[in-house]
Amino acid sequence: MPCDLKPLARGKGRTPPRKCGKRMNERVTDNPIFSTKRYYRVDEAARYFSVSIFTIYRLIETGDIKAIRLRGCLRISADELRELEERLIIDI
């Protein structure tokens, strides 16, 4: 076994979240790149609403969010996310 690969200690099976150059709690709108996008990935929509990706998939499945499939990848339009946000604000 190479010296840089050490087995995990007992009870520490979870690995820390990866950092991809972004803060973990960064909202989609905090980044100027996202304000010009027309379509978002499921994980970006989940980060925007601070929910899990499974919640976004569930909303797509129930028809609360309309999504398109592009070569096997789901994309959600920015307009659809804004409309969902407006519906949620009105319902409160």
C-alpha positions as CSV (number, residue, x, y, z in Angstrom):
1,M,0.0,0.0,0.0
2,P,1.5,3.4,-0.9
3,C,2.3,5.5,2.1
4,D,-0.2,8.3,1.1
5,L,-3.2,5.9,1.2
6,K,-4.0,5.2,4.8
7,P,-7.1,3.2,5.8
8,L,-9.9,5.2,7.5
9,A,-10.0,5.0,11.2
10,R,-13.0,3.3,12.8
11,G,-16.1,5.5,13.0
12,K,-14.7,7.9,10.4
13,G,-16.3,6.3,7.3
14,R,-17.6,9.6,5.9
15,T,-15.3,11.6,3.7
16,P,-15.4,15.4,3.9
17,P,-17.3,17.1,1.0
18,R,-15.3,18.0,-2.0
19,K,-14.5,21.6,-2.6
20,C,-14.7,22.5,-6.3
21,G,-13.6,26.1,-6.0
22,K,-16.9,27.2,-4.6
23,R,-18.1,27.6,-1.0
24,M,-20.4,24.8,0.0
25,N,-23.3,27.1,0.9
26,E,-22.9,29.4,-2.1
27,R,-26.2,30.2,-3.8
28,V,-26.6,30.1,-7.5
29,T,-27.4,33.8,-7.7
30,D,-24.3,34.8,-5.7
31,N,-22.2,33.8,-8.7
32,P,-22.4,36.2,-11.6
33,I,-21.9,33.4,-14.1
34,F,-25.2,31.8,-13.1
35,S,-27.2,35.0,-13.6
36,T,-26.7,34.7,-17.4
37,K,-27.5,31.0,-17.7
38,R,-30.7,29.9,-19.4
39,Y,-30.7,26.3,-18.1
40,Y,-29.5,24.9,-14.8
41,R,-28.5,21.4,-13.8
42,V,-30.5,19.6,-11.0
43,D,-27.7,20.1,-8.5
44,E,-27.6,23.9,-9.2
45,A,-31.3,24.2,-8.7
46,A,-31.0,22.2,-5.5
47,R,-28.2,24.5,-4.3
48,Y,-30.3,27.6,-5.2
49,F,-33.3,26.4,-3.1
50,S,-31.1,24.8,-0.4
51,V,-32.7,21.4,-0.8
52,S,-31.4,18.0,-1.8
53,I,-31.2,16.9,-5.4
54,F,-33.7,14.2,-4.6
55,T,-36.3,16.9,-3.7
56,I,-35.7,18.5,-7.2
57,Y,-36.1,15.1,-8.9
58,R,-39.3,14.6,-6.9
59,L,-40.6,18.1,-8.0
60,I,-39.9,17.2,-11.6
61,E,-41.6,13.8,-11.2
62,T,-44.8,15.3,-9.8
63,G,-44.8,18.0,-12.5
64,D,-44.1,21.0,-10.1
65,I,-41.0,21.7,-12.2
66,K,-40.8,21.3,-15.9
67,A,-37.5,20.0,-17.1
68,I,-36.0,18.9,-20.4
69,R,-33.8,16.0,-21.1
70,L,-30.7,16.7,-23.2
71,R,-28.8,13.6,-24.1
72,G,-29.7,11.9,-20.8
73,C,-29.1,15.0,-18.7
74,L,-32.0,16.9,-17.1
75,R,-31.9,20.7,-17.4
76,I,-34.3,23.2,-15.8
77,S,-34.9,26.6,-17.4
78,A,-34.2,29.7,-15.5
79,D,-37.7,30.9,-16.2
80,E,-39.1,27.7,-14.6
81,L,-37.1,28.2,-11.5
82,R,-38.3,31.8,-11.2
83,E,-41.9,30.7,-11.7
84,L,-41.5,28.1,-9.0
85,E,-40.1,30.6,-6.6
86,E,-43.0,33.0,-7.3
87,R,-45.5,30.2,-6.7
88,L,-43.8,29.3,-3.4
89,I,-43.8,33.0,-2.3
90,I,-47.5,33.4,-3.1
91,D,-48.5,30.2,-1.3
92,I,-46.9,31.3,2.0
